[in-house]
Amino acid sequence: MYLAIRHTTRYRYTHPARCTIQYLRLTPGSDASQRVIDWRLRAPGRATRHIDGFGNVMHVLVIDGPHDEIAITVEGEVESLDTVGVIPAHNDHLWPVMYLRPTALTEATQAVRDFAGPLRARVGADRLDGLHELSRAVSRAVAYRPGTTGVETTAAAVLAAGSGVCQDQAHVFAAAARLLGVPTRYVSGYVHVHGEGADETASHAWCESWVENLGWVAFDVTNEICANDAHVRLAVGPDYQSCAPVRGIRRGGGGEDMGVKVTVAAAAQ
């Protein structure tokens, strides 16, 4: 599927900021599941391109001098391929075992242990089948409900609340899968959702788990599917903090208002 994507993040400050540094993971890479046809980044200041430790394209944006607004826009076209959710590991920067380590957002608390425990035997007997069941279990335990969590909400807190958004469902899946001995990484990106009720207001998140003799298998808990040609991967990492689309620091600026607008549409071939 050919997808046309436009993503704008806009910051407005109550007082002028003197300096801002932003880390942008807003540029997809080409791999076995997608091919970047065209991609452009527009932002004020100086943006330098790097590859981070997880293999993601990252731009470091530096804005010197007074500013009370920042608008960052990326847009382009990507051909996304339906690989039935399987992504080979030939371009990986890290061994899969590195994604067994918990993070502050995916800590294996007692709540996570209680949730994942009943699935241990199934995952041990048939990893792929067990991971599908884990995805269904997370979907049942964590209802999709925007506005109930934030970027610092842990997997344990999400389980206690019983609701959250895609990043929260991904954190619960990752925490449980790692506890069960399955290397799992968090994925940020986009998904093309069409039809009545489609939500194009935010980026998307899902997980990829390591299955021997297959590679990484992508589980989209929110949509209860394996990732397919409607998905575009931006970045991977242990959790949201390591692959957030925009993250940074500033000096001055007072209060902050942030707005995000994302559109993902099917494009002509």
Secondary structure as UniProt FT lines:
FT   STRAND          2..27
FT   TURN            32..33
FT   STRAND          34..42
FT   STRAND          46..51
FT   TURN            53..54
FT   STRAND          57..80
FT   TURN            84..85
FT   STRAND          86..87
FT   TURN            90..91
FT   HELIX           96..100
FT   TURN            104..105
FT   HELIX           110..116
FT   HELIX           117..119
FT   HELIX           120..125
FT   HELIX           127..141
FT   STRAND          143..144
FT   TURN            146..147
FT   TURN            151..152
FT   HELIX           155..161
FT   STRAND          163..164
FT   HELIX           166..179
FT   TURN            180..181
FT   STRAND          184..191
FT   TURN            196..197
FT   STRAND          204..211
FT   TURN            212..214
FT   STRAND          215..220
FT   TURN            221..224
FT   STRAND          225..226
FT   TURN            229..230
FT   STRAND          231..237
FT   HELIX           240..243
FT   STRAND          246..252
FT   STRAND          256..266
//
